[in-house]
Amino acid sequence: MRAFLIVSLALLCAGVLADHDGQTKHGKDHDHNGHDHGDHDHDHHHHGKGKHHDHKHHHHAGEDMACHKIAPSNSQFAFKLFRQVVADHPSENIFFSPVSISTALAMLSLGARADTLNQIIEGLNFNNTKITEEEIHNGFQHLLHMLNDPDRELQLNSGNALFIDNNVKLIQQFIDDVKKYYESEAFSTDFNNAEEAKKQINSYVEKQTHGKIVDLLSSVDKNAVLYLINYIFFRGKWESPFSPESTHQSKFSIDNATTVEVPMMSRTGIYNIYEDNKIPCIVFQLPYKDNATMLLIVPKLGKLQEVEEALSDETITRWESSGAKRRIEINMPKFSTSSSLKLKKILSDMGMSIIFTDEADFSGITEDVNLKVSKVIHKAILNVNEEGTEAAAATATIETVPIMLYPSYSVDRPFLALLYCKDTKTILFMSRVVNPLEK
């Protein structure tokens, strides 16, 4: 008999971010010295404190190479995944974290063997003649350390957890490796009591995403022996916030026939802007405090698909390096969106079909049962507003400028947004907004 392994991914990008009414809701601050799990009275699988954020975070060039070595493959995977998601959701808002998905799959590969391992590694766009498994896992280990750095001004927490059936014994090497490379925690779970197991997993995710993702799972499979959870939480403040007083209602063209009224944020400031003459779009770089940037990609009306098809690592690099800093007025929608993606078909189409079949070999996870992945669920929430989140702390950076007319740009048609972490060269989140009013 085959037992089920379920991969669930939860993420929240909260900063361009606050709630719809602009009021920030603060979850409990993330404890970087290990998690307090509140009501979880389940045994840890020999994990002590679970996380190890007490390690020093070194940012010098030598160590940076570890996460930079996996960055090109992570980007290629992100764009390949984006095209697959777009094909399945041709006219909807989309939001997801490619790095959350690739991290979960890389972690899963620690227990995969033979063809199953090869499909995951190749599906993640790694070439095993150019990079070793050890280098891949070292890259993710370093990436997670960098992203979880408590000294950052932006708040970014990413981590993993295993919920393991209490009748199944995992191979100790697998537990040690997921802890070492992926800062993972492990919890014993009674999947026979499906309601209690669902509550345990959902409350854990709710806590890690600061109360934003409340019901990751609507049900739990009694046949499951392992749930692999990845979460990512981001709260960033604009380097130069928008003033709420400047937000106004304005028209947004969904297509040639449909227009809606949306709350449009407005600001005059110096932005990096690039008008592409090869691909029909304008690209704005909107920096956050610290080392993250939103690439706002605005295609000409009706050209969204053409721009989506042109997305690649080379394109993003060109946009980043070719722009010029100009003082402009920018108008962009204030919006919230969420996505709940079932990735089984998409990952199968991307060459990882074996993990969902009886041919799957996860004998590096447990020898007690034959495992296969039954589903991969990805839930994401994005809020974009004037301040980022902490308005009071941000107001000091509002620029005063003489009253003059500057070139005005309005994001008044479907657009793409990429949240990019510069020092790790990682795409954290990808979004397509067709209708800013669609939640």
Phi, psi and omega in degrees: 000141178268135175258155186263142174239128185240131180255123180235139184232128181237134175212154177223127171254107187240069177180002142274056219210137166201190181276175189303326183274007179083354179275129180277132173254122183263120169285175175297141178299145180291130179269108185282359178259022181118153187269143167266119188264021172052246187277001181287105176256035180265150182291140167279148175273080176054043187250004180051236183276358178076279180282157174227065178281355180283355174294147176289142178260111180262136183242013182286162192303321183303311182287331180302333183300331183300309180282334178292332182293329179266351186300314181299318179294320178298321178293315179299318177298317182301314183288324177296316179296317180302315180297321178294316180296317179299318180298325180278339182228069192295333186231024183248161167294143180227140173209127177202168178248105179298325183289331175295316182289316181293325178297315180297318181290322178296320177297318178298326182296340178300332180256002181271152180226161172054226184297329179298315178298314182299318181296320180294312182299314180290323178298330177277006177072024174267141177254110187288001171271347182249339181217137181274162176302318180301319180292324177298309183292324175297322179297314179293322178301313181291321177301314180296321176300316181294315182294326183269013182300117183291347180278352179292149176282328174276153182259118181221115178240128177224140179194181184224155176213146174248130172249114193246133176303132187288357175262358184248134179260122177276153176291129186302324180300321179295314179300315180297318183290318181292329176290314184295310187270329191240015176049039187272149171254158179228136180232141175279135187223141176262095182286346174294330174264081190300321182295317180292321179296317178300316180298318181298313183291314182296322181290327176296312182295319179301318180294315184290334178259023174056041175080007185272320178258106191266317183234078178299315182250130175273338177204164178236137181280125180296336180277356181291144171244346182206128169249125177256120184247132169238136177230154173215135182232129182228130174225111183237153177249135176304141174300321175231104186289159173276151176271127179303331180295337182272352180289132185217160177283136182209161183281142177228122182270110178291319174204189183297337185254345189236126178233141176232159175265128182231154172289119185251120176281149183221140180202141171256129181187182180267120181229151173280123185227142180222120176263110187278128178264356176264318180246131189286078180201165170244139182240126176249143172253117179250104185281146168266163169299142182084222197246028181240153182220144168263123170269113181260113187250114187245100179289158170297150183303129181089356184251015183303312183298319180299319179291318179301319181291338182271353182298129176199169178302317181296319180297313181298317179300318179295316179298318182295320188269341188264349184290161177239143178282126180220150174275119183221165166261125178245135177240122180220149183294145167270127188205163173227143175211157177219155178224145171229107186251136170259117193259005183302309181294317183297313180292326175298316179295337180269011173098010181248034186295330187298331185295340182263001187248172177292349177279351183300141178238098175247041183291351175278354178265311179206150175258357184288321183219160173275125184257147164218157178279128180264328176202156174233116184246135181229119181240133186217146179226136179229134173233131178237123177219193191290319193268340208091238179239313189264089188299317185299319182287340187268340190297333182297340185264004178294129183276143171258135182227152176298151181283101178220164177268127177243159177307133184249132179237135180237126177274082189244027180205168183308140185216169177244147176226128176243127174262121192235131176264115190290315188289333177263355181057043187239133171279112182280316184218149175230137182219142168240126180245110178268322180220108183298342180275345182280119181280000000 
